[in-house]
């Protein structure tokens, strides 16, 4: 919050990562509601989404389209990226980073979905799709740091690198993965003990 609150320019920052983080937070929220977790987890996920949505006005301007409406009543709006993002080469590098990233992500998602279909039982197709995307995001969450690193590499500068945010994301991803692994191992151990009894 401190980094984004004081930020005046978007030069050197991956704006598309903000939108991907909103998508990721939404998937986590849907997964949490689908698996009926406790209220504290739900509240923390909702707060995370609100923080991500708070960043949107920092990177976009919403402008009304003159003389155009939906159904003759509701005015149309369009979004425009902030000038500090579009004037520099940051937007081109950000687009390029996500294009290259998609080449790796889509095959990995398809492979992970096939793995889940073959080896895990699901409650429903909705639950399968949700757990596929959630599991993928949990497993490969660190990949979302690569667009920012790619932009820094292309600009040949780390002046815009949000060190605290990058460190937090790296530690958070590692701890999430470790916790998910330990939780899964604990469930397997409990199941083995129950079967033995």
C-alpha positions in Angstrom: 0.0 0.0 0.0 2.8 2.4 0.9 4.5 1.8 -2.4 1.4 2.4 -4.5 0.1 5.3 -2.4 3.3 7.4 -2.9 3.8 6.3 -6.6 3.4 9.2 -9.1 4.8 7.6 -12.2 4.1 4.2 -13.7 7.3 4.1 -15.7 9.0 0.8 -15.3 6.1 -0.9 -13.6 4.1 -3.9 -14.9 0.5 -2.6 -15.0 -0.8 -5.9 -16.5 0.4 -7.7 -13.3 -2.0 -5.6 -11.3 -4.9 -6.9 -13.4 -3.6 -10.5 -13.2 -3.4 -10.1 -9.4 -7.0 -9.1 -9.3 -7.9 -12.2 -11.4 -5.8 -14.3 -9.0 -7.4 -12.8 -5.9 -10.9 -13.5 -7.4 -10.0 -17.1 -8.1 -8.8 -17.5 -4.6 -12.0 -16.0 -3.2 -14.2 -18.3 -5.3 -12.0 -21.3 -4.2 -12.3 -20.3 -0.6 -16.1 -20.1 -0.8 -16.3 -23.3 -2.8 -14.4 -25.2 -0.1 -16.2 -23.6 2.9 -13.2 -22.3 4.8 -13.4 -20.3 8.0 -14.5 -16.7 8.1 -11.0 -15.3 8.9 -9.7 -16.7 5.6 -12.6 -15.2 3.7 -12.1 -11.8 5.3 -8.4 -11.8 4.5 -9.0 -12.7 0.9 -11.7 -10.0 0.5 -9.3 -7.4 2.0 -6.7 -8.5 -0.5 -9.1 -8.0 -3.4 -10.1 -4.6 -2.1 -6.4 -3.6 -2.0 -5.9 -4.8 -5.6 -9.0 -3.0 -6.8 -7.7 0.2 -5.0 -4.7 0.2 -7.4 -6.9 0.4 -10.5 -7.5 4.2 -10.4 -3.8 4.6 -9.9 -3.1 3.0 -13.3 -6.2 3.9 -15.3 -8.4 6.8 -16.1 -12.0 6.3 -16.9 -13.3 8.7 -19.6 -16.9 9.1 -20.8 -17.4 8.4 -24.5 -19.3 11.4 -25.8 -22.7 10.9 -27.4 -22.7 7.1 -26.8 -24.9 5.2 -24.4 -25.9 1.6 -23.5 -29.6 1.1 -24.3 -30.1 4.8 -24.7 -29.8 5.4 -20.9 -26.4 4.4 -19.5 -23.4 6.5 -20.6 -20.5 4.6 -22.1 -17.0 4.8 -20.5 -13.6 3.7 -21.7 -10.4 3.2 -19.8 -7.1 4.9 -20.7 -3.8 4.0 -19.2 -2.0 6.8 -17.3 0.3 8.8 -19.5 3.4 7.9 -17.6 2.8 4.3 -18.6 2.0 4.8 -22.3 4.5 7.5 -23.1 7.5 5.4 -22.1 8.5 2.0 -23.6 7.2 0.3 -20.4 3.8 -0.5 -22.0 5.5 -2.2 -24.9 7.8 -4.3 -22.7 4.9 -5.2 -20.4 2.8 -6.4 -23.4 5.8 -8.4 -24.7 6.5 -9.9 -21.3 2.9 -11.2 -21.0 3.0 -12.5 -24.6 6.1 -14.6 -23.8 4.7 -15.6 -20.4 1.5 -16.9 -22.0 3.5 -19.2 -24.2 4.7 -21.0 -21.1 1.5 -20.6 -19.0 -1.1 -22.1 -21.3 0.7 -25.5 -21.8 1.4 -25.7 -18.1 -2.3 -25.1 -17.3 -3.4 -27.7 -19.8 -0.9 -30.2 -18.4 -2.0 -29.5 -14.8 -5.7 -29.9 -15.8 -4.9 -33.3 -17.3 -3.0 -34.3 -14.2 -6.0 -33.4 -12.0 -8.4 -35.2 -14.2 -6.4 -38.4 -14.2 -5.3 -38.5 -10.5 -7.8 -36.5 -8.4 -11.5 -36.8 -7.8 -13.6 -33.6 -8.1 -17.0 -32.6 -6.7 -18.2 -31.0 -10.0 -17.0 -29.5 -13.2 -17.1 -26.0 -11.6 -15.0 -27.3 -8.7 -12.6 -28.9 -11.1 -12.1 -25.7 -13.2 -11.7 -23.7 -10.0 -9.3 -26.1 -8.3 -7.3 -26.3 -11.6 -6.8 -22.6 -11.9 -6.3 -22.2 -8.1 -3.7 -25.0 -7.9 -1.9 -23.6 -10.9 -1.8 -20.1 -9.4 -0.6 -21.5 -6.1 2.1 -23.7 -7.7 3.4 -21.2 -10.2 2.6 -17.9 -8.4 6.3 -16.9 -8.6 5.9 -16.6 -12.4 4.0 -13.4 -11.9 7.2 -11.7 -10.8 8.8 -12.3 -14.3 7.0 -9.4 -16.2 8.5 -6.9 -13.7 11.9 -8.5 -14.0 11.6 -8.5 -17.8 10.7 -4.8 -17.8 13.7 -4.0 -15.6 16.0 -6.1 -17.9 14.8 -4.3 -21.0 15.0 -0.8 -19.4 18.4 -1.8 -18.1 17.4 -0.3 -14.8 16.2 -1.3 -11.3 15.3 2.2 -10.3 11.6 1.4 -10.7 11.8 -2.0 -9.0 9.6 -2.3 -5.9 12.1 -4.2 -3.8 9.8 -4.6 -0.8 6.9 -5.8 -2.9 9.1 -8.3 -4.9 10.6 -9.6 -1.6 7.1 -9.9 -0.1 5.8 -11.8 -3.2 8.8 -14.2 -3.2 8.5 -15.0 0.5 4.7 -15.2 0.3 4.8 -17.6 -2.7 7.4 -19.8 -0.9 5.4 -19.9 2.4 2.1 -20.6 0.5 3.7 -23.5 -1.4 5.3 -24.9 1.8 2.0 -24.6 3.8 0.0 -26.2 1.0 2.5 -29.1 0.8 2.5 -29.6 4.6 -1.3 -29.4 4.7 -1.5 -32.1 2.0 1.1 -34.3 3.7 -0.8 -33.9 7.0 -4.1 -35.0 5.3 -2.3 -38.0 3.8 -0.8 -39.0 7.2 -4.2 -38.6 8.9 -5.8 -40.8 6.2 -3.1 -43.5 6.5 -3.5 -43.6 10.3 -7.3 -43.8 10.0 -7.0 -46.7 7.5 -4.6 -48.5 9.7 -6.9 -48.2 12.7 
